[in-house]
Structure formats: C-alpha cells, structure tokens
C-alpha cells in the first residue's frame, strides 16, 4: 500500500508538472512570404498570405505582425511572421 507521504509526493509532482506547462501550448510562430516589384506591394501580399494561412489553419492571430524585406535583383521578397494560436 502507498503511504500518505508517498501519495502527497506524487500529487505534488503532478501539480508541478501542470504548473510548468506553458500557457501558449497551442500557439505557433506562423509565417508567409511574397515577392513583388516594390517593397510596399510585397509587404501587403506577405501580410495577406499570413492572414489566409492562419484562417485556413483555424488559428487566431495574437500580437503584431513583423515583416522583413530583402531586395534581390529587380524584385523584393518580404517575410511576415506573427504568433497565432488555436
């Protein structure tokens, strides 16, 4: 039989494991990219692709969108990232 001290230790361990579970367990850092002639257009397209990706995956956006653009040759490629949760 398990004595009360052992049972208390098992319960305490279980509670600590639950407390250590991150609050954002259902969240991901979603991202999308787009390429266009201008950085403004590439930014808009990347944000729209990110929005569509989150909507089709059933996620809700959380926080601000971060966008990073790189000029390559005659086009600009932008990557949009945002935390999204289910």
N, CA, C and O atoms as a GROMACS GRO file, in nm:
protein
  344
    1UNK      N    1   0.083  -0.118   0.000
    1UNK     CA    2   0.000   0.000   0.000
    1UNK      C    3   0.087   0.125   0.000
    1UNK      O    4   0.197   0.124   0.056
    2UNK      N    5   0.039   0.229  -0.062
    2UNK     CA    6   0.111   0.356  -0.067
    2UNK      C    7   0.077   0.435   0.059
    2UNK      O    8  -0.040   0.454   0.092
    3UNK      N    9   0.181   0.481   0.128
    3UNK     CA   10   0.155   0.561   0.248
    3UNK      C   11   0.122   0.704   0.210
    3UNK      O   12   0.136   0.742   0.094
    4UNK      N   13   0.078   0.783   0.305
    4UNK     CA   14   0.031   0.919   0.277
    4UNK      C   15   0.143   1.011   0.230
    4UNK      O   16   0.119   1.100   0.149
    5UNK      N   17   0.266   0.991   0.280
    5UNK     CA   18   0.377   1.076   0.236
    5UNK      C   19   0.409   1.051   0.089
    5UNK      O   20   0.437   1.145   0.014
    6UNK      N   21   0.405   0.925   0.048
    6UNK     CA   22   0.432   0.891  -0.091
    6UNK      C   23   0.322   0.947  -0.181
    6UNK      O   24   0.350   1.001  -0.288
    7UNK      N   25   0.198   0.936  -0.138
    7UNK     CA   26   0.086   0.988  -0.214
    7UNK      C   27   0.096   1.139  -0.227
    7UNK      O   28   0.071   1.194  -0.334
    8UNK      N   29   0.133   1.207  -0.120
    8UNK     CA   30   0.149   1.353  -0.123
    8UNK      C   31   0.261   1.393  -0.219
    8UNK      O   32   0.248   1.492  -0.291
    9UNK      N   33   0.370   1.317  -0.221
    9UNK     CA   34   0.480   1.346  -0.312
    9UNK      C   35   0.438   1.327  -0.457
    9UNK      O   36   0.477   1.407  -0.543
   10UNK      N   37   0.360   1.224  -0.485
   10UNK     CA   38   0.312   1.200  -0.621
   10UNK      C   39   0.219   1.312  -0.666
   10UNK      O   40   0.229   1.361  -0.779
   11UNK      N   41   0.129   1.354  -0.579
   11UNK     CA   42   0.035   1.462  -0.612
   11UNK      C   43   0.112   1.593  -0.634
   11UNK      O   44   0.081   1.667  -0.727
   12UNK      N   45   0.210   1.622  -0.548
   12UNK     CA   46   0.289   1.745  -0.561
   12UNK      C   47   0.366   1.745  -0.692
   12UNK      O   48   0.376   1.849  -0.758
   13UNK      N   49   0.422   1.631  -0.730
   13UNK     CA   50   0.495   1.621  -0.857
   13UNK      C   51   0.402   1.647  -0.975
   13UNK      O   52   0.439   1.716  -1.070
   14UNK      N   53   0.283   1.591  -0.968
   14UNK     CA   54   0.185   1.613  -1.075
   14UNK      C   55   0.144   1.758  -1.086
   14UNK      O   56   0.129   1.810  -1.197
   15UNK      N   57   0.126   1.826  -0.973
   15UNK     CA   58   0.088   1.966  -0.975
   15UNK      C   59   0.202   2.052  -1.030
   15UNK      O   60   0.177   2.149  -1.102
   16UNK      N   61   0.325   2.019  -0.997
   16UNK     CA   62   0.438   2.094  -1.051
   16UNK      C   63   0.449   2.075  -1.202
   16UNK      O   64   0.485   2.168  -1.274
   17UNK      N   65   0.419   1.955  -1.249
   17UNK     CA   66   0.424   1.930  -1.394
   17UNK      C   67   0.317   2.013  -1.465
   17UNK      O   68   0.342   2.065  -1.574
   18UNK      N   69   0.199   2.024  -1.406
   18UNK     CA   70   0.094   2.105  -1.467
   18UNK      C   71   0.130   2.253  -1.463
   18UNK      O   72   0.101   2.326  -1.558
   19UNK      N   73   0.192   2.297  -1.356
   19UNK     CA   74   0.231   2.437  -1.346
   19UNK      C   75   0.341   2.472  -1.446
   19UNK      O   76   0.352   2.588  -1.487
   20UNK      N   77   0.422   2.376  -1.485
   20UNK     CA   78   0.532   2.401  -1.578
   20UNK      C   79   0.487   2.402  -1.723
   20UNK      O   80   0.565   2.437  -1.812
   21UNK      N   81   0.362   2.363  -1.750
   21UNK     CA   82   0.311   2.362  -1.886
   21UNK      C   83   0.299   2.505  -1.936
   21UNK      O   84   0.238   2.587  -1.867
   22UNK      N   85   0.354   2.538  -2.052
   22UNK     CA   86   0.347   2.676  -2.100
   22UNK      C   87   0.204   2.718  -2.130
   22UNK      O   88   0.123   2.636  -2.175
   23UNK      N   89   0.175   2.843  -2.107
   23UNK     CA   90   0.040   2.895  -2.131
   23UNK      C   91   0.008   2.899  -2.280
   23UNK      O   92  -0.108   2.897  -2.319
   24UNK      N   93   0.111   2.905  -2.364
   24UNK     CA   94   0.090   2.915  -2.508
   24UNK      C   95   0.113   2.780  -2.576
   24UNK      O   96   0.177   2.773  -2.681
   25UNK      N   97   0.061   2.674  -2.518
   25UNK     CA   98   0.084   2.540  -2.572
   25UNK      C   99   0.026   2.524  -2.712
   25UNK      O  100   0.079   2.447  -2.792
   26UNK      N  101  -0.083   2.594  -2.743
   26UNK     CA  102  -0.147   2.580  -2.873
   26UNK      C  103  -0.106   2.689  -2.970
   26UNK      O  104  -0.175   2.712  -3.070
   27UNK      N  105   0.006   2.757  -2.945
   27UNK     CA  106   0.047   2.869  -3.029
   27UNK      C  107   0.168   2.832  -3.114
   27UNK      O  108   0.252   2.751  -3.075
   28UNK      N  109   0.175   2.895  -3.231
   28UNK     CA  110   0.288   2.876  -3.321
   28UNK      C  111   0.332   3.014  -3.372
   28UNK      O  112   0.257   3.111  -3.364
   29UNK      N  113   0.452   3.020  -3.424
   29UNK     CA  114   0.500   3.141  -3.490
   29UNK      C  115   0.480   3.118  -3.639
   29UNK      O  116   0.564   3.057  -3.706
   30UNK      N  117   0.368   3.168  -3.690
   30UNK     CA  118   0.332   3.146  -3.830
   30UNK      C  119   0.407   3.244  -3.919
   30UNK      O  120   0.444   3.353  -3.875
   31UNK      N  121   0.428   3.205  -4.042
   31UNK     CA  122   0.497   3.292  -4.136
   31UNK      C  123   0.451   3.272  -4.278
   31UNK      O  124   0.399   3.166  -4.314
   32UNK      N  125   0.471   3.374  -4.358
   32UNK     CA  126   0.438   3.368  -4.501
   32UNK      C  127   0.530   3.464  -4.574
   32UNK      O  128   0.584   3.558  -4.514
   33UNK      N  129   0.549   3.441  -4.703
   33UNK     CA  130   0.636   3.530  -4.781
   33UNK      C  131   0.569   3.563  -4.914
   33UNK      O  132   0.480   3.493  -4.962
   34UNK      N  133   0.616   3.673  -4.972
   34UNK     CA  134   0.565   3.716  -5.102
   34UNK      C  135   0.675   3.792  -5.175
   34UNK      O  136   0.761   3.855  -5.112
   35UNK      N  137   0.672   3.785  -5.306
   35UNK     CA  138   0.770   3.853  -5.392
   35UNK      C  139   0.695   3.945  -5.488
   35UNK      O  140   0.597   3.904  -5.550
   36UNK      N  141   0.743   4.069  -5.499
   36UNK     CA  142   0.681   4.166  -5.589
   36UNK      C  143   0.786   4.265  -5.635
   36UNK      O  144   0.900   4.262  -5.590
   37UNK      N  145   0.746   4.354  -5.725
   37UNK     CA  146   0.839   4.452  -5.780
   37UNK      C  147   0.874   4.558  -5.676
   37UNK      O  148   0.989   4.602  -5.670
   38UNK      N  149   0.778   4.601  -5.594
   38UNK     CA  150   0.804   4.702  -5.492
   38UNK      C  151   0.794   4.641  -5.353
   38UNK      O  152   0.726   4.540  -5.333
   39UNK      N  153   0.861   4.702  -5.257
   39UNK     CA  154   0.856   4.650  -5.119
   39UNK      C  155   0.718   4.671  -5.058
   39UNK      O  156   0.673   4.589  -4.977
   40UNK      N  157   0.650   4.779  -5.095
   40UNK     CA  158   0.515   4.804  -5.042
   40UNK      C  159   0.419   4.692  -5.084
   40UNK      O  160   0.344   4.640  -5.002
   41UNK      N  161   0.424   4.657  -5.212
   41UNK     CA  162   0.336   4.551  -5.261
   41UNK      C  163   0.372   4.416  -5.201
   41UNK      O  164   0.284   4.338  -5.165
   42UNK      N  165   0.501   4.387  -5.191
   42UNK     CA  166   0.544   4.260  -5.131
   42UNK      C  167   0.503   4.251  -4.984
   42UNK      O  168   0.465   4.143  -4.937
   43UNK      N  169   0.508   4.362  -4.913
   43UNK     CA  170   0.466   4.364  -4.773
   43UNK      C  171   0.317   4.334  -4.760
   43UNK      O  172   0.277   4.251  -4.679
   44UNK      N  173   0.236   4.400  -4.841
   44UNK     CA  174   0.091   4.377  -4.838
   44UNK      C  175   0.059   4.233  -4.873
   44UNK      O  176  -0.024   4.170  -4.807
   45UNK      N  177   0.122   4.179  -4.975
   45UNK     CA  178   0.095   4.041  -5.017
   45UNK      C  179   0.140   3.940  -4.910
   45UNK      O  180   0.073   3.839  -4.888
   46UNK      N  181   0.253   3.966  -4.844
   46UNK     CA  182   0.300   3.875  -4.740
   46UNK      C  183   0.205   3.875  -4.620
   46UNK      O  184   0.176   3.770  -4.563
   47UNK      N  185   0.157   3.994  -4.583
   47UNK     CA  186   0.062   4.002  -4.471
   47UNK      C  187  -0.069   3.931  -4.505
   47UNK      O  188  -0.128   3.863  -4.421
   48UNK      N  189  -0.114   3.947  -4.627
   48UNK     CA  190  -0.237   3.881  -4.671
   48UNK      C  191  -0.220   3.729  -4.674
   48UNK      O  192  -0.310   3.655  -4.635
   49UNK      N  193  -0.104   3.683  -4.721
   49UNK     CA  194  -0.078   3.538  -4.721
   49UNK      C  195  -0.073   3.483  -4.579
   49UNK      O  196  -0.121   3.373  -4.553
   50UNK      N  197  -0.016   3.560  -4.486
   50UNK     CA  198  -0.013   3.519  -4.345
   50UNK      C  199  -0.154   3.511  -4.288
   50UNK      O  200  -0.187   3.415  -4.218
   51UNK      N  201  -0.236   3.611  -4.317
   51UNK     CA  202  -0.375   3.611  -4.272
   51UNK      C  203  -0.450   3.488  -4.325
   51UNK      O  204  -0.519   3.420  -4.249
   52UNK      N  205  -0.435   3.461  -4.455
   52UNK     CA  206  -0.503   3.345  -4.514
   52UNK      C  207  -0.453   3.214  -4.454
   52UNK      O  208  -0.533   3.123  -4.430
   53UNK      N  209  -0.324   3.204  -4.430
   53UNK     CA  210  -0.268   3.083  -4.369
   53UNK      C  211  -0.327   3.058  -4.231
   53UNK      O  212  -0.365   2.946  -4.198
   54UNK      N  213  -0.335   3.163  -4.151
   54UNK     CA  214  -0.392   3.150  -4.016
   54UNK      C  215  -0.540   3.114  -4.022
   54UNK      O  216  -0.586   3.030  -3.945
   55UNK      N  217  -0.614   3.177  -4.110
   55UNK     CA  218  -0.758   3.150  -4.119
   55UNK      C  219  -0.784   3.006  -4.163
   55UNK      O  220  -0.870   2.939  -4.105
   56UNK      N  221  -0.714   2.958  -4.264
   56UNK     CA  222  -0.736   2.822  -4.312
   56UNK      C  223  -0.690   2.717  -4.212
   56UNK      O  224  -0.742   2.606  -4.210
   57UNK      N  225  -0.593   2.752  -4.127
   57UNK     CA  226  -0.546   2.658  -4.024
   57UNK      C  227  -0.630   2.666  -3.897
   57UNK      O  228  -0.609   2.587  -3.805
   58UNK      N  229  -0.725   2.759  -3.892
   58UNK     CA  230  -0.810   2.772  -3.774
   58UNK      C  231  -0.740   2.839  -3.657
   58UNK      O  232  -0.776   2.815  -3.542
   59UNK      N  233  -0.640   2.923  -3.685
   59UNK     CA  234  -0.568   2.993  -3.579
   59UNK      C  235  -0.612   3.137  -3.571
   59UNK      O  236  -0.658   3.196  -3.669
   60UNK      N  237  -0.598   3.195  -3.451
   60UNK     CA  238  -0.628   3.336  -3.432
   60UNK      C  239  -0.497   3.410  -3.407
   60UNK      O  240  -0.415   3.368  -3.326
   61UNK      N  241  -0.479   3.520  -3.478
   61UNK     CA  242  -0.356   3.598  -3.467
   61UNK      C  243  -0.347   3.661  -3.329
   61UNK      O  244  -0.448   3.701  -3.271
   62UNK      N  245  -0.225   3.669  -3.279
   62UNK     CA  246  -0.200   3.730  -3.148
   62UNK      C  247  -0.076   3.817  -3.160
   62UNK      O  248   0.031   3.768  -3.197
   63UNK      N  249  -0.089   3.944  -3.130
   63UNK     CA  250   0.026   4.034  -3.137
   63UNK      C  251   0.042   4.097  -3.274
   63UNK      O  252  -0.039   4.079  -3.364
   64UNK      N  253   0.150   4.172  -3.286
   64UNK     CA  254   0.176   4.246  -3.409
   64UNK      C  255   0.248   4.158  -3.512
   64UNK      O  256   0.316   4.062  -3.477
   65UNK      N  257   0.231   4.194  -3.638
   65UNK     CA  258   0.299   4.125  -3.748
   65UNK      C  259   0.437   4.188  -3.765
   65UNK      O  260   0.450   4.310  -3.771
   66UNK      N  261   0.540   4.104  -3.774
   66UNK     CA  262   0.674   4.156  -3.806
   66UNK      C  263   0.705   4.120  -3.951
   66UNK      O  264   0.683   4.007  -3.994
   67UNK      N  265   0.756   4.218  -4.024
   67UNK     CA  266   0.784   4.200  -4.167
   67UNK      C  267   0.930   4.234  -4.193
   67UNK      O  268   0.980   4.337  -4.146
   68UNK      N  269   0.998   4.147  -4.267
   68UNK     CA  270   1.136   4.172  -4.307
   68UNK      C  271   1.143   4.155  -4.459
   68UNK      O  272   1.100   4.053  -4.513
   69UNK      N  273   1.199   4.255  -4.525
   69UNK     CA  274   1.207   4.252  -4.671
   69UNK      C  275   1.352   4.251  -4.717
   69UNK      O  276   1.438   4.314  -4.656
   70UNK      N  277   1.378   4.180  -4.826
   70UNK     CA  278   1.510   4.174  -4.889
   70UNK      C  279   1.494   4.207  -5.037
   70UNK      O  280   1.411   4.149  -5.106
   71UNK      N  281   1.577   4.300  -5.083
   71UNK     CA  282   1.577   4.337  -5.224
   71UNK      C  283   1.675   4.246  -5.296
   71UNK      O  284   1.794   4.244  -5.264
   72UNK      N  285   1.625   4.168  -5.393
   72UNK     CA  286   1.708   4.073  -5.466
   72UNK      C  287   1.691   4.101  -5.615
   72UNK      O  288   1.586   4.074  -5.673
   73UNK      N  289   1.793   4.156  -5.675
   73UNK     CA  290   1.785   4.184  -5.819
   73UNK      C  291   1.684   4.293  -5.849
   73UNK      O  292   1.702   4.407  -5.806
   74UNK      N  293   1.580   4.259  -5.921
   74UNK     CA  294   1.478   4.358  -5.956
   74UNK      C  295   1.349   4.339  -5.877
   74UNK      O  296   1.251   4.410  -5.902
   75UNK      N  297   1.348   4.246  -5.784
   75UNK     CA  298   1.226   4.220  -5.705
   75UNK      C  299   1.257   4.227  -5.555
   75UNK      O  300   1.373   4.220  -5.513
   76UNK      N  301   1.153   4.240  -5.478
   76UNK     CA  302   1.164   4.241  -5.332
   76UNK      C  303   1.086   4.123  -5.276
   76UNK      O  304   0.972   4.100  -5.316
   77UNK      N  305   1.148   4.050  -5.184
   77UNK     CA  306   1.081   3.939  -5.116
   77UNK      C  307   1.064   3.977  -4.970
   77UNK      O  308   1.161   4.012  -4.902
   78UNK      N  309   0.941   3.970  -4.921
   78UNK     CA  310   0.911   4.004  -4.782
   78UNK      C  311   0.860   3.880  -4.709
   78UNK      O  312   0.786   3.799  -4.766
   79UNK      N  313   0.900   3.868  -4.583
   79UNK     CA  314   0.855   3.759  -4.497
   79UNK      C  315   0.780   3.820  -4.380
   79UNK      O  316   0.833   3.905  -4.308
   80UNK      N  317   0.656   3.777  -4.361
   80UNK     CA  318   0.572   3.824  -4.250
   80UNK      C  319   0.561   3.712  -4.147
   80UNK      O  320   0.540   3.596  -4.182
   81UNK      N  321   0.576   3.747  -4.019
   81UNK     CA  322   0.566   3.650  -3.910
   81UNK      C  323   0.477   3.706  -3.799
   81UNK      O  324   0.473   3.826  -3.774
   82UNK      N  325   0.406   3.612  -3.734
   82UNK     CA  326   0.317   3.651  -3.624
   82UNK      C  327   0.283   3.528  -3.541
   82UNK      O  328   0.275   3.417  -3.593
   83UNK      N  329   0.264   3.549  -3.412
   83UNK     CA  330   0.221   3.441  -3.325
   83UNK      C  331   0.072   3.419  -3.349
   83UNK      O  332  -0.005   3.515  -3.354
   84UNK      N  333   0.033   3.294  -3.363
   84UNK     CA  334  -0.108   3.259  -3.385
   84UNK      C  335  -0.142   3.136  -3.300
   84UNK      O  336  -0.062   3.044  -3.290
   85UNK      N  337  -0.259   3.137  -3.241
   85UNK     CA  338  -0.300   3.029  -3.150
   85UNK      C  339  -0.429   2.964  -3.196
   85UNK      O  340  -0.514   3.026  -3.260
   86UNK      N  341  -0.442   2.836  -3.161
   86UNK     CA  342  -0.565   2.764  -3.196
   86UNK      C  343  -0.669   2.781  -3.090
   86UNK      O  344  -0.779   2.728  -3.101
   0.00000   0.00000   0.00000
